[in-house]
Amino acid sequence: MEELNKIIDYITNSSEYKKCISLKDKMSNNSKLMDKINKVKVLQKKYIKSNDLSIKKELDLLIEDLNNEPLYYNYMNNLEKVNEMISFVNDELNNYFYRVINED
């Protein structure tokens, strides 16, 4: 458990994680940006339910617009790095348990 806590501390103390938190706070205070993000969520749900290509086109344009927002773009890049760290830990833990369970 202690080792797991060290890994969690490592991730939560990483510059990428701290930057994600900071950028997320900034985004939440930007109503224009949050409106776009919420609209994307609504359109994603609509598209999944309907599979309507006009909704998909609108969604793609809105996502492209979001990706041109520096605040959002930086947030997503840092989030991706944090998710990669988490995924790496997850993979390593899965491999470890697989080896422990499958040892003869």
N, C-alpha and C positions, 0 to 999 in steps of 0.2 A: 504494500500500500504506500509505503514511504517513497519508493521509486516512482510509482505512478504519480504521486503528488509532485515530485520533482519535474516530471515531464509536463504536467499541467502548468506548473509555475514557469517552466521554460517557455512554453507557448504563450501564456498570458503576459509574460514580461518581454516578449519579443517586440521589436520595433514595429513589425507589420501588424501585430494584434493591437498594439496601442494606437497605431495610426488608424486602423479600422474603427476603433471606438471613437476616436476624435472626429474622424470624417463622418461617421454615422450621426453623431451629435450635430455637426454642422449641417448635414443634409436634412435632419429633422426640423431644423430651424429655417429651412428654405422652402417656403410653401409652394413656389412654382415647381421646384424639383420634385417635391413630394406628390404634387398633383400628377405629374408625369408618371412617376413610379406607380401610383395607385391606378392610374388609367391603364398602364401596361398590365397590371394584375387583373383588372376587370376584362380587358381584351383577351388575355390569355385564357381565362375561364370561358369566355364566349366562344373563342376559336375552338377550344377543346370540345365544347358541347356541340358546336355546329359544323366545324370543319369548313367554314365559309372562307373562300380565298380572298374576298374583299376585306374581311376582318384580319386575315393573315397579313395582307399588304399594309393595312393601317398599323398593325402591330409592329411589323418590321421597320416601318418609317419612324415610329415612335421610339423604338429601341435604338435605332441609329441616331436619332436626335439625343437620346439620353447618353449614349456613348460619346457624344461630342461635348457633353458637360464635363469640364475638368474635375469637378468635385466627385461626381458619380464615377467617372472613369478611374480616378485614383482609388476610390473606395473599392471598386470591383477588383482592381489589380492587387491591392493588399489583401482583400478577402480571399482571393484565389491562392495567394501564398500561404495564408493561415490554413486554408482548407487542405493544401498540399501537406503541410506539417501534420495535421490531424490524420489525414489519410495514411501518411507514412507510419505513424504510430499505430494506427488501426491494423495496417498490413503486417507490421512486425508482431503485434500481439496475436493476430490470427495465426501467423507462422509459428510462433512460439507454442501456442496451445495445440496446434496441429501436431507438431513434433512431440510434445509431451504425451498427447493422447495416443499417438500412433507408434510410439517406441515399443520395441519388443522386449 
